[in-house]
Amino acid sequence: MKRKILVTGGAGFIGSHVVDELIKRGNEVVILDNFFGKKNKLDGVNKQAEIIDGDVTKREDCQHAVKDVDAIYHIAAHAAEGQSVYIPIFNAKINIMGSVTILTEAINRGIRDFVFTSSIAAYGKPNTLPITEDHPLNPEDPYGVTKKTIEDYLRVYHELDRIDPYIVRFFNVFGPRQRMNDPYRGVIPIFINRCLKGEKPVIFGDGEQGRAFTYISDIVEPMCDMVGKRELINNPINIGNTDVWTVNKLAKEIMNIMDMPGEPEHVPARPTDVVLCYSDITKAKKLLGYRPRVSIPEGLKLTLAWAKEQGPQEFDYMTYFEIPKLSHNVYKEKTI
Ligand SMILES: NC(=O)c1ccc[n+]([C@@H]2O[C@H](COP(=O)([O-])OP(=O)(O)OC[C@H]3O[C@@H](n4cnc5c(N)ncnc54)[C@H](O)[C@@H]3O)[C@@H](O)[C@H]2O)c1
């Protein structure tokens, strides 16, 4: 059935791929995005989508965006985990107030289907691995706190019979259209951008942090498949790869594909970095028939082909800090 779907953050990395897939499946799509940090606003944005240049924290923009809409994918966020420690106010404004605002207007319009992109960051430091969905949510940084908080808001309004939330918790997604000029997040685009500039990857700590890096198509399909599956309503689900790579292995593979000699550089660790973190996807397999299809090396090759077309980019360092003392030296000195 063709539906009109609002995608907040639809001009961003994950959002733009979700928009493509929803349009491919015959839906009409409206995007609400403020193009935060994006140089060429419409790069990678599907031309068939209606675009609202607006802000999820502004009630009138949300009221305009939800008009005549059947379902919402709320993907907009300031999604920088490490950085959130020293910009707690900004982080809360976008990720909590923005989410609560779009949720409020969804409820006022009687829109039930509400997909929310949560994160493995909501779990915090794992007690057990792999992390299953019933693992306690003990986030270790303000970004993770916001994801947990919005999951709670969604549960509350679901219990009040006002919304049907579909909550996806994913982790370390990579692929074409991920911003390469953001020095605060996305180890893969940062390493690729450094290599494109002829500079070695910079690793925080010993590089033995392990992550299940997930190629973009492996999260987009399940996000588009899940709406309408009653058993997934208010039932958060882990989505992603199960192949765990260390950051050292990742840096070597990228340097190898890009023919870069030598070894990566190491700098002191960041205080909130979790050493090993990956999820159990049994629930997604069972309820969605989900299985990740793209291996990390395959995904890296696809991403690198796109990145080479873009060319090297200047890193865009923030000049705005709320707690500057907590900022890592590589950001203060702009040496990433
Ligand atoms: N990339 C990952 O590995 C990952 C992992 C887990 C969860 N997530 C979640 O997935 C979502 C998308 O992440 P992404 O990697 O595509 O990030 P992204 O930064 O590429 O996309 C976010 C989009 O939201 C928009 N946005 C930001 N503030 C806004 C505001 N106030 N009003 C309207 N639009 C606003 C941005 O302009 C951008 O287009 C986020 O909710 C993020 O927390 C991402």
The ligand as an ORCA input file, in Angstrom:
! r2SCAN-3c Opt
* xyz 0 1
  N      25.676      6.199     11.869
  C      25.647      5.310     12.846
  O      26.538      4.471     12.976
  C      24.476      5.257     13.804
  C      24.445      4.245     14.774
  C      23.362      4.188     15.646
  C      22.337      5.101     15.541
  N      22.405      6.095     14.609
  C      21.287      7.041     14.535
  O      20.812      7.099     13.186
  C      20.356      8.402     12.899
  C      21.030      8.944     11.643
  O      22.420      8.997     11.822
  P      23.380      9.373     10.628
  O      24.634      8.635     10.832
  O      22.676      9.249      9.327
  O      23.655     10.915     10.948
  P      23.656     12.189      9.983
  O      24.273     13.291     10.772
  O      24.235     11.865      8.648
  O      22.108     12.471      9.781
  C      21.343     13.186     10.702
  C      20.460     14.138      9.933
  O      19.660     14.851     10.879
  C      19.632     16.205     10.497
  N      19.389     17.040     11.670
  C      20.215     17.279     12.725
  N      19.659     18.128     13.584
  C      18.439     18.436     13.075
  C      17.391     19.269     13.509
  N      17.496     19.975     14.638
  N      16.280     19.354     12.739
  C      16.178     18.670     11.572
  N      17.152     17.857     11.114
  C      18.264     17.749     11.853
  C      21.003     16.483      9.917
  O      21.003     17.639      9.083
  C      21.251     15.189      9.149
  O      20.775     15.298      7.822
  C      20.606      9.233     14.134
  O      19.424      9.262     14.905
  C      21.662      8.466     14.877
  O      21.624      8.713     16.244
  C      23.448      6.190     13.731
*
